[in-house]
Amino acid sequence: MTEDPTRRKVMFGLGAALAAPARLVAQPLADVDVVVIGAGAAGLEAARRVKSLGATVVVLEARDRIGGRAFTDRTSLGLPFDLGAHLLHGGPNNPFLAKAAELGRIVTDSNPTHVLLHRSGTPSGNNALRSAQRGLNSLARRIWWHTLLGQDLPVSRLASGGGGLTVAAAVAALDMATDPDRLSAQDLSRLARGDDHVVQGGFGQLVADAGRDVPVHLSHAVSEIDWRASGRVTLRGNWGSLSARRCIVTVPASVLGAGAIRFDPALPVEKTEAIAALPCGQFMRLGLRLDALPGDLPEYAFDEAAALAGTPVLFQFEPPVATMIVAGRHGTDLGRAPEAERVEYAIGELVGLLGSKFRDKVRAHATKNWLDDPWSLGAYSIAAVGQVDARSTYAAPLAETVFFAGEAAGGSAALTVAGAHVSGGAAAEAAIVSL
């Protein structure tokens, strides 16, 4: 059977609260072999790998916590809820499966085929499900063929014909935090596929707990990287300055594109062009805790009518929580609205699906607009159409002194926490070899 084009397979009980991680305390700043900027999955793994290879390392993190865009909110709903990354993608190759086992966290399968396809609350039936599956298969074949020919087109161009193809394109684009007319067929085809999993206590909590052993200087935003001296860098911020032989930058490409860190000398043109070709998409999760949810709900519910109208909405049910997921332009527009309006919209969508009696059952909500977060400026990096090689250009080091890692440079696992983790380790090894 042809593989569906969604590497996360989004279409188709949260664990008990865990002890909050202790605030990490690093040694006073001193010159080191390697300095790592950012304490997300990439930065934590980079620091861990540098240390294991016998070099000295310091991690500087702008936020007052670690984990980056993998963040579990433990208070808003009264139970762990991932505001960012939630699913462990990529099947058995995901390194966080092993970390979950080490920490004794229960991992369960996410079933992308357990889905209710509906039109404005009315179940679409088995014929619509079969049509959607045919659309996914057909889209996958079209993407494969055009990629084989070396052509890169927006997925919307490959979904001509309407019906199941249009829905399939909407699903693939929502999964990639963008819209069908902005989604690169080649970028989509290069990404790894595999089963998804959910981890007890939240993915963000797992990332934070797995990084407990990494000493991090929190609230240390870097504003300047001076790499003029051959084989040495100096970093500056409102906390002071630090010198190192090598630097690994793991902040999102979108943050670099916004000029949050000044490079001296300025970044080469090919690097700035690569950053511009990797804009951060919008992927928003809004969780609603209810008194009760029907026991026969599928894991997912997807609205065909909304997808055809260009405003796709996906629900994921993990009782007692119903999570609305929106992305792309629709997610961006919703993110601009006040939080109260976002919540009301989510409740309205849920009521339209389950019935008006569930409006009074909502007891709490949790949401975050990552586009508003100055240290994220979006969910994850999507390659512009015709710019799939931007990922490798972005990951290339500067003068074997400044290295880059993160989900934007994650290779076949790009856009994921696992991809960020792997790229951080690879950048650390490259930095040490260069020494």
BATITOR-843788 format. One record per residue: residue in three letters; x, z, y of N, C-alpha, C in turn. Coordinates in steps of 0.05 Angstrom, whole numbers, padded with zeros to 5 digits, always signed. Layout:
N
ALAXZYXZYXZY...
END
This chain:
435
MET+00017+00000-00024+00000+00000+00000+00018+00000+00025THR+00010-00015+00045+00026-00017+00070+00026+00010+00084GLU+00050+00018+00093+00053+00043+00108+00038+00042+00134ASP+00024+00063+00142+00011+00062+00168+00032+00065+00190PRO+00027+00055+00214+00047+00054+00234+00052+00080+00249THR+00039+00102+00242+00043+00127+00256+00062+00144+00240ARG+00087+00147+00250+00106+00161+00234+00098+00190+00231ARG+00082+00201+00248+00073+00229+00246+00047+00230+00230LYS+00034+00208+00226+00009+00207+00211-00011+00225+00224VAL-00013+00223+00250-00031+00242+00265-00060+00237+00259MET-00068+00213+00253-00097+00207+00251-00110+00224+00229PHE-00097+00214+00211-00111+00225+00188-00097+00253+00179GLY-00089+00574+00154-00093+00594+00174-00067+00601+00188LEU-00069+00594+00215-00045+00603+00229-00036+00630+00218GLY-00009+00634+00217+00002+00658+00205-00003+00683+00223ALA+00002+00705+00211+00000+00730+00226+00021+00731+00248ALA+00016+00746+00268+00035+00748+00291+00061+00759+00281LEU+00083+00748+00291+00110+00756+00283+00123+00770+00306ALA+00143+00786+00300+00156+00801+00321+00169+00781+00340ALA+00166+00786+00366+00178+00768+00386+00208+00770+00385PRO+00222+00747+00388+00251+00748+00387+00262+00764+00410ALA+00284+00778+00404+00298+00794+00425+00309+00776+00446ARG+00310+00785+00470+00322+00769+00492+00352+00766+00486LEU+00361+00741+00486+00389+00736+00479+00407+00743+00502VAL+00429+00756+00495+00448+00764+00516+00475+00752+00508ALA+00486+00736+00526+00512+00724+00522+00534+00740+00535GLN+00559+00735+00527+00582+00747+00540+00584+00736+00568PRO+00599+00751+00586+00603+00741+00613+00615+00713+00612LEU+00608+00696+00632+00618+00669+00633+00648+00668+00635ALA+00660+00651+00619+00689+00646+00620+00694+00618+00610ASP+00716+00606+00618+00723+00579+00609+00724+00577+00579VAL+00713+00555+00569+00710+00552+00540+00718+00524+00532ASP+00718+00519+00505+00723+00492+00495+00700+00474+00501VAL+00675+00484+00495+00651+00467+00498+00629+00483+00512VAL+00617+00471+00532+00593+00482+00544+00569+00465+00537VAL+00548+00477+00530+00523+00464+00522+00502+00470+00543ILE+00489+00448+00554+00468+00452+00574+00441+00448+00560GLY+00426+00470+00559+00399+00469+00546+00399+00484+00520ALA+00379+00501+00516+00376+00517+00492+00351+00510+00477GLY+00345+00483+00476+00324+00474+00458+00336+00470+00430ALA+00323+00455+00413+00332+00451+00386+00360+00438+00385ALA+00364+00418+00403+00390+00404+00404+00412+00422+00413GLY+00407+00437+00434+00428+00454+00445+00436+00477+00426LEU+00415+00489+00414+00421+00511+00395+00437+00501+00371GLU+00430+00478+00360+00445+00468+00338+00473+00459+00346ALA+00476+00447+00370+00502+00439+00380+00520+00463+00382ALA+00510+00485+00393+00527+00509+00397+00534+00521+00370ARG+00515+00522+00352+00520+00532+00325+00542+00516+00311ARG+00540+00490+00313+00560+00472+00300+00587+00475+00312VAL+00589+00476+00339+00614+00480+00352+00628+00505+00343LYS+00612+00527+00342+00623+00553+00334+00633+00552+00305SER+00618+00538+00288+00626+00537+00260+00651+00521+00256LEU+00658+00503+00275+00682+00487+00274+00706+00501+00287GLY+00702+00525+00296+00724+00541+00305+00730+00539+00335ALA+00712+00528+00350+00717+00525+00379+00700+00545+00394THR+00707+00551+00419+00691+00569+00435+00669+00554+00449VAL+00646+00567+00453+00623+00553+00464+00607+00571+00482VAL+00594+00560+00502+00575+00574+00519+00550+00557+00522VAL+00527+00569+00521+00501+00555+00525+00488+00564+00551LEU+00481+00545+00568+00468+00551+00593+00440+00540+00592GLU+00420+00557+00596+00392+00550+00594+00377+00556+00621ALA+00363+00536+00632+00350+00540+00657+00326+00559+00655ARG+00312+00558+00633+00288+00575+00629+00296+00604+00623ASP+00276+00621+00622+00281+00649+00614+00276+00653+00585ARG+00276+00632+00569+00271+00633+00540+00286+00610+00528ILE+00288+00610+00501+00300+00588+00487+00278+00572+00473GLY+00284+00548+00463+00265+00532+00448+00257+00507+00461GLY+00260+00505+00488+00252+00480+00501+00222+00474+00498ARG+00217+00449+00490+00189+00440+00487+00177+00448+00461ALA+00191+00464+00445+00179+00477+00422+00174+00506+00430PHE+00150+00512+00436+00143+00538+00448+00117+00548+00437THR+00117+00571+00425+00093+00584+00414+00083+00605+00433ASP+00059+00601+00443+00045+00620+00460+00033+00641+00441ARG+00040+00666+00446+00031+00688+00427+00009+00705+00439THR+00001+00700+00464-00017+00718+00477-00044+00706+00484SER-00045+00681+00493-00069+00669+00505-00092+00669+00485LEU-00088+00663+00460-00109+00662+00440-00110+00687+00422GLY-00091+00705+00426-00090+00728+00409-00078+00722+00382LEU-00066+00699+00379-00051+00691+00354-00032+00669+00362PRO-00012+00663+00345+00007+00642+00353-00005+00615+00356PHE+00002+00602+00379-00008+00575+00384+00014+00559+00397ASP+00020+00536+00385+00041+00519+00395+00032+00503+00419LEU+00043+00508+00442+00037+00492+00466+00051+00465+00466GLY+00073+00464+00451+00089+00440+00449+00089+00430+00420ALA+00113+00425+00409+00115+00414+00382+00100+00433+00362HIS+00085+00421+00344+00070+00436+00325+00075+00429+00296LEU+00077+00403+00290+00081+00393+00263+00111+00388+00257LEU+00119+00396+00233+00145+00390+00223+00143+00362+00210HIS+00155+00342+00223+00153+00314+00214+00176+00306+00196GLY+00172+00285+00181+00194+00273+00166+00197+00282+00137GLY+00177+00297+00127+00178+00304+00099+00201+00323+00092PRO+00212+00321+00068+00232+00341+00059+00259+00339+00074ASN+00263+00318+00090+00288+00316+00104+00289+00333+00130ASN+00266+00344+00137+00265+00360+00162+00281+00386+00158PRO+00303+00390+00174+00319+00414+00170+00305+00440+00175PHE+00283+00439+00189+00268+00464+00195+00252+00474+00171LEU+00248+00458+00151+00236+00467+00126+00254+00488+00113ALA+00280+00482+00112+00299+00501+00101+00300+00527+00117LYS+00299+00524+00144+00300+00547+00161+00275+00564+00157ALA+00252+00551+00153+00228+00566+00149+00230+00582+00123ALA+00242+00570+00102+00246+00584+00077+00264+00608+00080GLU+00286+00604+00095+00305+00626+00100+00292+00649+00113LEU+00273+00644+00132+00260+00665+00147+00234+00675+00134GLY+00228+00664+00110+00204+00673+00096+00178+00664+00108ARG+00178+00641+00122+00154+00631+00135+00139+00612+00115ILE+00114+00616+00113+00098+00599+00095+00094+00572+00109VAL+00098+00550+00094+00094+00523+00104+00072+00510+00088THR+00053+00497+00102+00031+00484+00088+00031+00454+00096ASP+00020+00438+00079+00018+00409+00085-00003+00404+00106SER+00002+00384+00123-00018+00374+00141-00028+00348+00129ASN-00055+00346+00125-00066+00323+00111-00077+00302+00131PRO-00062+00281+00137-00072+00262+00157-00095+00245+00147THR-00102+00246+00122-00125+00230+00112-00151+00247+00112HIS-00148+00273+00118-00172+00290+00119-00183+00289+00148VAL-00198+00267+00154-00206+00261+00181-00235+00254+00182LEU-00248+00264+00204-00275+00255+00210-00273+00234+00232LEU-00281+00210+00226-00281+00189+00247-00310+00189+00258HIS-00312+00190+00284-00339+00192+00296-00341+00176+00321ARG-00365+00170+00330-00370+00157+00356-00388+00176+00372SER-00375+00189+00392-00390+00207+00409-00405+00228+00394GLY-00393+00239+00373-00405+00261+00358-00420+00252+00333THR-00426+00226+00331-00441+00216+00307-00421+00206+00286PRO-00421+00217+00262-00402+00208+00241-00404+00178+00237SER-00381+00165+00236-00380+00136+00233-00384+00127+00205GLY-00379+00144+00185-00384+00136+00157-00360+00124+00144ASN-00363+00120+00118-00341+00110+00101-00332+00081+00109ASN-00351+00065+00118-00344+00037+00125-00325+00037+00149ALA-00330+00055+00168-00312+00057+00191-00285+00067+00183LEU-00284+00086+00165-00258+00097+00155-00242+00075+00142ARG-00256+00059+00126-00242+00036+00112-00233+00016+00133SER-00250+00011+00153-00242-00008+00174-00218+00002+00189ALA-00217+00028+00195-00194+00040+00209-00169+00037+00192GLN-00171+00042+00166-00148+00040+00148-00138+00011+00147ARG-00157-00007+00145-00149-00036+00145-00135-00043+00172GLY-00145-00031+00194-00133-00036+00220-00104-00025+00221LEU-00100-00001+00209-00073+00010+00208-00055-00007+00192ASN-00064-00016+00169-00048-00033+00152-00041-00060+00165SER-00062-00072+00178-00057-00097+00191-00038-00094+00214LEU-00041-00073+00230-00023-00068+00252+00006-00064+00242ALA+00009-00050+00220+00036-00046+00209+00048-00072+00201ARG+00033-00089+00189+00043-00115+00180+00052-00132+00205ARG+00035-00132+00226+00042-00147+00250+00067-00136+00263ILE+00069-00110+00264+00093-00098+00276+00118-00106+00259TRP+00116-00104+00233+00138-00111+00215+00147-00140+00219TRP+00128-00158+00221+00134-00186+00223+00148-00192+00250HIS+00137-00182+00272+00149-00187+00298+00177-00174+00301THR+00180-00150+00288+00206-00137+00289+00226-00154+00273LEU+00217-00165+00250+00235-00182+00234+00244-00206+00250LEU+00227-00216+00267+00234-00239+00284+00250-00231+00309GLY+00255-00205+00311+00270-00196+00334+00254-00195+00360GLN+00228-00195+00358+00211-00194+00381+00201-00166+00386ASP+00200-00159+00411+00189-00133+00419+00165-00137+00438LEU+00142-00129+00429+00118-00132+00445+00104-00105+00448PRO+00087-00102+00468+00070-00078+00469+00051-00079+00445VAL+00046-00056+00433+00028-00054+00410+00001-00065+00416SER-00008-00063+00441-00034-00074+00449-00036-00104+00444ARG-00013-00118+00447-00013-00147+00442-00016-00154+00413LEU-00008-00135+00396-00009-00140+00367-00036-00130+00356ALA-00053-00118+00372-00078-00107+00363-00101-00125+00371SER-00096-00150+00378-00118-00168+00386-00136-00172+00362GLY-00162-00172+00367-00181-00175+00345-00201-00152+00346GLY-00195-00131+00360-00214-00109+00364-00219-00093+00339GLY-00240-00077+00340-00249-00061+00317-00227-00042+00307GLY-00222-00043+00281-00203-00025+00269-00175-00027+00281LEU-00167-00051+00289-00141-00055+00301-00139-00040+00328THR-00159-00041+00344-00159-00028+00369-00157+00003+00365VAL-00172+00013+00346-00171+00041+00340-00143+00049+00330ALA-00132+00032+00312-00105+00037+00301-00084+00038+00323ALA-00086+00019+00342-00067+00019+00364-00070+00044+00381ALA-00094+00053+00385-00099+00077+00401-00087+00102+00387VAL-00090+00103+00361-00079+00125+00345-00049+00125+00347ALA-00036+00102+00342-00007+00100+00343+00003+00108+00371ALA-00010+00099+00392-00001+00105+00419-00005+00135+00426LEU-00027+00146+00418-00032+00175+00423-00010+00191+00410ASP-00003+00184+00385+00017+00198+00370+00044+00196+00385MET+00049+00174+00399+00074+00170+00413+00073+00179+00442ALA+00052+00192+00450+00049+00203+00477+00047+00182+00499THR+00035+00159+00491+00033+00137+00511+00008+00121+00506ASP+00007+00097+00516-00016+00079+00514-00008+00054+00499PRO-00027+00040+00486-00019+00016+00471-00004-00005+00487ASP-00011-00008+00513+00003-00029+00528+00031-00020+00538ARG+00038+00005+00532+00065+00015+00539+00081+00021+00515LEU+00070+00018+00491+00083+00026+00467+00099+00002+00455SER+00125+00006+00452+00143-00014+00441+00139-00016+00411ALA+00133-00040+00401+00130-00044+00372+00156-00038+00358GLN+00179-00047+00370+00204-00042+00357+00212-00013+00356ASP+00206+00002+00378+00212+00030+00378+00196+00045+00357LEU+00171+00037+00354+00154+00049+00334+00164+00043+00306SER+00173+00019+00302+00181+00010+00275+00207+00024+00266ARG+00224+00032+00285+00250+00044+00279+00248+00073+00271LEU+00226+00086+00276+00224+00114+00272+00217+00121+00243ALA+00229+00143+00233+00225+00151+00205+00197+00161+00200ARG+00189+00159+00176+00162+00168+00168+00165+00189+00146GLY+00144+00204+00142+00144+00225+00121+00121+00244+00125ASP+00117+00261+00106+00095+00280+00107+00099+00300+00129ASP+00077+00310+00140+00078+00331+00161+00071+00358+00149HIS+00082+00379+00162+00077+00406+00153+00071+00424+00177VAL+00057+00446+00171+00051+00467+00191+00065+00492+00182VAL+00078+00507+00200+00092+00531+00193+00078+00555+00203GLN+00077+00576+00187+00065+00601+00194+00078+00613+00219GLY+00061+00622+00238+00072+00634+00262+00079+00616+00284GLY+00078+00589+00279+00084+00570+00300+00111+00558+00298PHE+00113+00532+00304+00139+00518+00303+00157+00528+00325GLY+00147+00532+00349+00164+00542+00370+00176+00569+00363GLN+00160+00586+00350+00171+00612+00342+00193+00609+00321LEU+00189+00590+00303+00210+00584+00283+00236+00575+00296VAL+00234+00557+00316+00258+00548+00330+00272+00571+00344ALA+00256+00588+00357+00268+00611+00371+00281+00630+00352ASP+00267+00636+00330+00279+00655+00311+00303+00644+00297ALA+00303+00618+00292+00327+00606+00279+00351+00606+00298GLY+00345+00608+00324+00367+00608+00344+00375+00635+00353ARG+00366+00656+00340+00373+00683+00348+00403+00688+00349ASP+00418+00676+00332+00447+00681+00329+00463+00666+00350VAL+00450+00650+00367+00465+00635+00387+00464+00650+00414PRO+00486+00658+00424+00486+00672+00450+00481+00652+00473VAL+00460+00658+00489+00452+00639+00509+00450+00654+00536HIS+00460+00640+00557+00456+00651+00584+00430+00639+00595LEU+00409+00656+00596+00383+00647+00606+00382+00646+00636SER+00363+00631+00647+00360+00628+00676+00386+00619+00689HIS+00400+00601+00675+00425+00590+00686+00421+00559+00687ALA+00408+00550+00708+00404+00522+00712+00429+00509+00723VAL+00437+00487+00711+00461+00472+00720+00452+00452+00741SER+00465+00451+00764+00458+00432+00785+00479+00410+00788GLU+00503+00414+00778+00524+00394+00781+00543+00394+00758ILE+00551+00370+00749+00571+00367+00728+00594+00350+00741ASP+00617+00362+00744+00640+00349+00756+00658+00341+00733TRP+00660+00315+00727+00677+00305+00705+00699+00287+00715ARG+00708+00293+00740+00729+00276+00752+00756+00281+00738ALA+00762+00306+00731+00787+00312+00718+00788+00301+00690SER+00809+00288+00682+00812+00276+00656+00810+00297+00634GLY+00790+00294+00616+00788+00312+00594+00778+00340+00601ARG+00765+00343+00624+00755+00369+00631+00731+00367+00649VAL+00713+00386+00648+00689+00386+00664+00686+00413+00678THR+00673+00412+00701+00666+00437+00715+00636+00436+00721LEU+00622+00457+00713+00593+00459+00718+00588+00479+00739ARG+00567+00473+00756+00560+00491+00777+00530+00495+00778GLY+00523+00519+00788+00495+00526+00792+00493+00550+00811ASN+00469+00560+00815+00467+00583+00833+00479+00609+00821TRP+00487+00607+00796+00500+00629+00782+00530+00628+00785GLY+00541+00606+00795+00570+00605+00798+00580+00578+00786SER+00604+00579+00774+00615+00555+00762+00629+00562+00735LEU+00634+00542+00720+00646+00545+00693+00662+00520+00687SER+00685+00523+00675+00701+00500+00666+00703+00499+00636ALA+00703+00474+00626+00705+00470+00597+00719+00444+00591ARG+00728+00442+00566+00742+00417+00558+00721+00396+00552ARG+00698+00404+00542+00677+00385+00535+00650+00396+00543CYS+00631+00378+00548+00604+00386+00556+00584+00370+00539ILE+00563+00384+00529+00542+00371+00515+00516+00375+00530VAL+00504+00353+00539+00480+00355+00555+00456+00350+00537THR+00438+00369+00535+00414+00366+00518+00388+00368+00533VAL+00389+00368+00559+00364+00369+00575+00349+00342+00571PRO+00323+00341+00575+00308+00316+00572+00319+00294+00590ALA+00317+00270+00580+00326+00247+00596+00310+00245+00622SER+00285+00253+00621+00268+00252+00645+00278+00270+00667VAL+00290+00293+00659+00300+00312+00679+00325+00300+00692LEU+00342+00287+00676+00365+00273+00687+00356+00251+00706GLY+00336+00236+00698+00326+00214+00714+00315+00224+00741ALA+00305+00249+00741+00294+00260+00766+00316+00271+00785GLY+00341+00270+00775+00363+00279+00792+00367+00309+00793ALA+00357+00323+00773+00359+00352+00773+00389+00361+00770ILE+00405+00344+00757+00434+00350+00754+00449+00327+00768ARG+00467+00334+00786+00483+00314+00799+00509+00310+00784PHE+00517+00286+00779+00542+00280+00765+00562+00270+00785ASP+00587+00280+00782+00608+00271+00800+00633+00265+00783PRO+00640+00239+00781+00628+00216+00793+00600+00210+00782ALA+00585+00193+00796+00558+00186+00788+00558+00173+00761LEU+00535+00175+00747+00533+00163+00721+00536+00133+00723PRO+00549+00121+00703+00551+00091+00702+00524+00078+00703VAL+00523+00054+00713+00498+00039+00715+00483+00037+00688GLU+00498+00031+00667+00485+00028+00641+00472+00054+00631LYS+00483+00077+00639+00472+00102+00632+00446+00108+00648THR+00447+00102+00674+00423+00107+00690+00400+00088+00682GLU+00408+00063+00674+00387+00044+00665+00375+00053+00639ALA+00392+00064+00621+00381+00075+00596+00362+00098+00600ILE+00369+00115+00619+00352+00138+00625+00325+00128+00636ALA+00326+00108+00653+00301+00097+00665+00284+00084+00644ALA+00297+00073+00623+00283+00059+00601+00271+00078+00581LEU+00275+00105+00585+00265+00125+00566+00247+00145+00580PRO+00225+00135+00592+00207+00153+00606+00194+00173+00587CYS+00188+00196+00598+00175+00217+00582+00145+00213+00582GLY+00133+00212+00559+00104+00209+00556+00089+00235+00559GLN+00063+00234+00560+00046+00258+00562+00032+00263+00536PHE+00035+00287+00525+00022+00295+00501+00013+00324+00505MET-00013+00328+00508-00023+00354+00515-00040+00366+00493ARG-00034+00390+00485-00050+00405+00466-00065+00427+00481LEU-00092+00428+00477-00108+00449+00490-00123+00463+00468GLY-00116+00488+00463-00128+00504+00441-00152+00520+00450LEU-00173+00520+00434-00197+00536+00439-00201+00555+00415ARG-00202+00581+00420-00208+00600+00399-00238+00606+00399LEU-00250+00603+00376-00279+00606+00373-00285+00630+00355ASP-00309+00640+00358-00318+00662+00340-00320+00652+00312ALA-00329+00627+00309-00332+00615+00282-00331+00585+00284LEU-00320+00573+00263-00321+00544+00260-00332+00538+00233PRO-00347+00516+00230-00358+00508+00204-00337+00507+00183GLY-00343+00516+00159-00323+00516+00138-00318+00489+00126ASP-00334+00470+00131-00331+00443+00119-00318+00423+00137LEU-00306+00432+00159-00293+00414+00178-00268+00402+00165PRO-00262+00376+00171-00237+00364+00163-00214+00375+00180GLU-00190+00368+00173-00167+00377+00190-00167+00363+00217TYR-00176+00338+00218-00176+00322+00242-00203+00309+00248ALA-00208+00305+00273-00231+00289+00281-00223+00271+00304PHE-00230+00245+00301-00221+00225+00321-00245+00209+00330ASP-00247+00206+00357-00270+00193+00369-00264+00163+00373GLU-00277+00146+00358-00274+00117+00360-00282+00108+00388ALA-00305+00117+00398-00315+00108+00423-00296+00114+00446ALA-00284+00138+00445-00265+00145+00466-00240+00128+00465ALA-00231+00122+00440-00208+00105+00436-00213+00077+00447LEU-00236+00066+00441-00243+00039+00450-00246+00038+00481ALA-00253+00061+00493-00256+00063+00522-00229+00069+00536GLY-00208+00073+00520-00182+00078+00532-00177+00107+00538THR-00194+00125+00528-00190+00154+00532-00190+00169+00506PRO-00172+00162+00487-00173+00174+00460-00170+00204+00461VAL-00186+00217+00443-00186+00246+00440-00184+00252+00410LEU-00165+00269+00403-00162+00278+00375-00166+00308+00374PHE-00181+00317+00354-00184+00346+00349-00170+00353+00323GLN-00156+00375+00324-00145+00387+00299-00157+00414+00295PHE-00167+00419+00271-00181+00444+00266-00164+00462+00247GLU-00157+00485+00257-00143+00506+00242-00157+00532+00248PRO-00181+00537+00236-00198+00560+00243-00181+00585+00245PRO-00188+00601+00267-00210+00598+00285-00204+00581+00310VAL-00184+00564+00308-00176+00548+00332-00182+00519+00329ALA-00194+00507+00350-00198+00478+00351-00180+00469+00374THR-00162+00450+00367-00143+00440+00387-00150+00411+00395MET-00154+00407+00420-00158+00380+00431-00131+00369+00438ILE-00126+00344+00430-00101+00330+00437-00107+00305+00452VAL-00094+00302+00475-00097+00278+00492-00069+00269+00499ALA-00066+00244+00506-00039+00233+00512-00041+00210+00532GLY-00018+00199+00539-00016+00176+00555-00030+00179+00583ARG-00042+00158+00593-00055+00159+00619-00077+00179+00619HIS-00092+00180+00598-00115+00199+00596-00105+00227+00598GLY-00083+00233+00584-00072+00260+00585-00060+00266+00613THR-00048+00246+00625-00037+00250+00652-00059+00256+00672ASP-00080+00241+00671-00103+00245+00689-00115+00273+00685LEU-00118+00281+00660-00129+00307+00654-00110+00329+00663GLY-00084+00324+00661-00065+00344+00669-00065+00349+00699ARG-00073+00329+00714-00074+00332+00743-00098+00350+00752ALA-00117+00353+00735-00141+00369+00741-00134+00399+00739PRO-00148+00416+00754-00144+00445+00751-00148+00453+00722GLU-00135+00475+00714-00137+00484+00687-00166+00489+00678ALA-00182+00500+00696-00210+00506+00689-00225+00480+00682GLU-00218+00458+00696-00232+00433+00690-00222+00421+00663ARG-00196+00425+00657-00186+00416+00631-00200+00431+00609VAL-00203+00457+00612-00216+00472+00591-00245+00464+00588GLU-00259+00460+00610-00287+00452+00609-00290+00424+00595TYR-00271+00407+00601-00271+00380+00588-00268+00383+00557ALA-00249+00400+00549-00245+00405+00521-00269+00417+00507ILE-00282+00436+00520-00306+00448+00509-00328+00427+00507GLY-00331+00410+00528-00351+00390+00527-00346+00370+00504GLU-00322+00363+00499-00315+00345+00476-00322+00358+00450LEU-00315+00384+00448-00321+00398+00423-00351+00401+00418VAL-00365+00408+00439-00394+00410+00437-00407+00384+00430GLY-00397+00362+00441-00407+00336+00434-00403+00329+00405LEU-00382+00341+00393-00376+00336+00365-00391+00355+00346LEU-00392+00381+00353-00403+00401+00335-00431+00410+00342GLY-00439+00407+00368-00466+00417+00376-00464+00438+00398SER-00485+00440+00413-00486+00457+00437-00482+00487+00431LYS-00489+00495+00406-00488+00524+00400-00459+00534+00400PHE-00440+00515+00398-00412+00524+00398-00400+00529+00425ARG-00415+00522+00446-00405+00527+00473-00402+00557+00478ASP-00420+00573+00468-00420+00602+00472-00401+00616+00452LYS-00389+00601+00434-00371+00614+00415-00342+00613+00423VAL-00336+00599+00445-00308+00597+00455-00301+00624+00468ARG-00279+00635+00459-00271+00661+00469-00244+00661+00485ALA-00228+00641+00480-00202+00640+00494-00191+00612+00493HIS-00172+00606+00511-00160+00580+00511-00131+00582+00517ALA-00116+00561+00510-00087+00559+00516-00080+00530+00520THR-00065+00525+00541-00057+00497+00547-00032+00497+00565LYS-00018+00475+00565+00005+00472+00583+00008+00442+00589ASN+00012+00436+00614+00017+00409+00623+00048+00405+00625TRP+00060+00392+00605+00089+00389+00605+00099+00371+00627LEU+00082+00354+00638+00091+00338+00661+00096+00355+00686ASP+00084+00378+00687+00088+00396+00710+00112+00415+00707ASP+00123+00416+00682+00145+00433+00677+00171+00420+00687PRO+00184+00432+00707+00208+00420+00719+00231+00416+00700TRP+00231+00430+00677+00253+00427+00658+00245+00409+00634SER+00221+00397+00637+00213+00378+00616+00204+00351+00629LEU+00186+00353+00648+00174+00330+00661+00162+00310+00641GLY+00150+00321+00620+00136+00305+00600+00140+00316+00573ALA+00128+00302+00553+00128+00312+00526+00153+00303+00511TYR+00157+00277+00508+00181+00266+00495+00185+00237+00503SER+00209+00227+00499+00217+00202+00510+00208+00178+00493ILE+00196+00159+00507+00187+00134+00494+00203+00111+00505ALA+00213+00093+00488+00228+00070+00498+00210+00049+00510ALA+00217+00040+00533+00201+00018+00545+00203-00007+00528VAL+00183-00023+00529+00182-00048+00514+00207-00065+00521GLY+00221-00074+00500+00245-00090+00504+00269-00074+00509GLN+00267-00047+00508+00290-00029+00515+00296-00010+00492VAL+00293-00018+00467+00297+00001+00445+00326+00009+00442ASP+00344-00007+00451+00373+00001+00449+00381+00022+00470ALA+00362+00029+00487+00368+00049+00507+00375+00076+00495ARG+00364+00081+00471+00370+00107+00458+00399+00110+00452SER+00411+00089+00440+00440+00091+00433+00457+00091+00458THR+00449+00076+00479+00464+00076+00504+00463+00104+00517TYR+00440+00116+00516+00436+00143+00527+00454+00163+00513ALA+00456+00160+00486+00472+00179+00470+00502+00176+00473ALA+00511+00153+00483+00540+00148+00485+00553+00168+00504PRO+00577+00178+00497+00590+00198+00514+00603+00185+00538LEU+00610+00202+00558+00624+00193+00582+00653+00201+00578ALA+00671+00182+00577+00700+00186+00576+00708+00207+00554GLU+00692+00208+00532+00697+00227+00511+00699+00255+00521THR+00684+00260+00542+00684+00287+00555+00656+00299+00557VAL+00637+00282+00566+00609+00291+00568+00593+00277+00547PHE+00579+00292+00530+00564+00282+00508+00534+00287+00512PHE+00517+00271+00500+00488+00273+00505+00473+00276+00478ALA+00454+00293+00478+00438+00298+00453+00409+00306+00461GLY+00391+00305+00442+00363+00312+00447+00345+00292+00433GLU+00319+00296+00436+00300+00279+00422+00302+00250+00431ALA+00311+00245+00456+00313+00217+00465+00335+00203+00451ALA+00354+00218+00439+00377+00206+00426+00376+00212+00396GLY+00352+00217+00385+00349+00226+00358+00350+00206+00336GLY+00358+00181+00341+00359+00161+00321+00332+00156+00308SER+00331+00154+00282+00305+00148+00268+00286+00171+00270ALA+00296+00195+00277+00279+00219+00281+00274+00225+00310ALA+00278+00205+00327+00274+00209+00356+00246+00219+00361LEU+00242+00232+00384+00217+00243+00393+00209+00269+00379THR+00225+00278+00360+00218+00302+00344+00238+00324+00348VAL+00229+00348+00341+00247+00371+00342+00270+00368+00322ALA+00263+00357+00299+00283+00352+00278+00304+00332+00289GLY+00295+00311+00302+00313+00291+00314+00332+00304+00334ALA+00321+00321+00351+00337+00335+00371+00358+00352+00357HIS+00350+00367+00337+00368+00384+00321+00391+00368+00310VAL+00385+00346+00297+00406+00329+00285+00424+00317+00306SER+00413+00308+00328+00430+00296+00349+00448+00317+00361GLY+00439+00342+00363+00456+00363+00374+00480+00369+00356GLY+00475+00369+00330+00497+00373+00311+00517+00350+00312ALA+00507+00325+00314+00524+00302+00315+00541+00302+00341ALA+00529+00309+00363+00544+00310+00388+00565+00332+00387ALA+00559+00354+00374+00579+00375+00372+00603+00366+00356GLU+00598+00353+00334+00620+00343+00317+00637+00323+00332ALA+00623+00305+00346+00638+00285+00362+00655+00298+00383ALA+00644+00318+00396+00659+00332+00417+00684+00346+00406ILE+00681+00358+00383+00704+00372+00371+00725+00352+00361VAL+00716+00330+00350+00735+00309+00341+00751+00299+00365SER+00738+00296+00388+00751+00286+00412+00772+00305+00422LEU+00770+00330+00415+00790+00350+00424+00816+00346+00409
END
